[in-house]
Amino acid sequence: MIRGKFITLEGGEGVGKTTNLAFIKDYLQQHNISVIVTREPGGTKLAEKIRHLLLDKDGEEISEQAELLMMFAARAQHIKHVIEPALAQGKWVLCDRFTDATYAYQGGGRNMKISTIEWLENLVQGALRPDLTLLLDAPVEIGIERARKRGAFDRFELEKVSFFEQVRRAYLLQAELHPKRIKLIKANQPLADVQKAIVDVIHPLFGLCPSHGVVKGVVK
Ligand code: TMP
């Protein structure tokens, strides 16, 4: 059984992750790829409970350390019960956020030590890293404006603009550090252009799977 590919989608608030996640899922399915769509924090019953605690703005104050550990506790469950089994069965996994979000939000936003995040990443993930990460990037004001239109804010969305500036910088640094894995997509351009850029970076992944060149009976 050929192992599936692990694709993650990242970006700050309001950059269009949801729309583009649905687009990528459809695109992969049109190429006869069996894909599961999941998210972090979340993806299992327990991890979704942890997500609820993390996003709840009315609970007790969550310390930075507790926040970081809860992200990785949810991730450990998600990897063991969803991500690894799916990849082993040859399914592709499309995940809304993963560990780059921890570098961006807890590392950049909360100023937590990068070496601590790296240590937890190695502990929880072993050798598991995404095969491809799409980073949707837009100026912070644009994202916040879009997120605001969606209505009720969660605990992260209530943060100051400076927090999101730090998150964005940390994401861009991750992209610089891992240029092969992380592909930067400009999110503040027409949707058709965003999606063309997405297709351009996803396509090379098909290279190792010749059968995936078939779209609805037409050989590409
Ligand atoms: P979202 O997936 O609906 O955007 O919400 C998840 C929130 O959790 C988002 O504000 C980013 C934050 N987050 C972290 O702070 N660290 C992480 O490792 C992950 C996966 C998400």
Residues whose N, C-alpha, C, O or C-beta is under 5 A from the ligand:
A	BS01	TMP	E40 P41 M71 R97 F98 A101 T102 Y105 Q106 F156
